[in-house]
Amino acid sequence: MPEVDFRKQIETLIAKVPKGRVTTYGDLAAMIGRPRASRMVGGVAHFGDSELPWHRLVNRFGGLASGFHGGRRVQEQLLKNEGISCTDYVVDNFEEVRWLPNL
C-alpha cells in the first residue's frame, strides 16, 4: 500500500515542522524522495489528521493555501500566532522562516 506509506511519511514530516517555521508542498515531497508529488502532498494535507500543523504548509512562493480549512485568513492567523507575518496571504521573509532540514 504505497499511498498509505506516502501519507504516513508526509504526516510524520509535517509534525516535525517547528513553530515559527513553514515548509512547502514540494519540500515535503522532496524530503521523502518524491519531488514531483507536491500535489499529492496537498491531498494529504487536505484530508489528513486535523491535529497536525498543516497551517505551516505553504506553496513554493510562500503563499497561503486557498483550500486551507477555514480559509487563508485562518491560516494567516495561526501563523501570526507563531510569530510569522504575512502580506497579501504570502509569508514575509519566506526564505528565512522556511524549514529545509535535509535538502
Beta strands, then each sheet from edge to edge (+ up, - down):
strand 1: 23-24
strand 2: 57-58
strand 3: 86-87
strand 4: 90-91
sheet 1: 1+ 2+
sheet 2: 3+ 4-
end
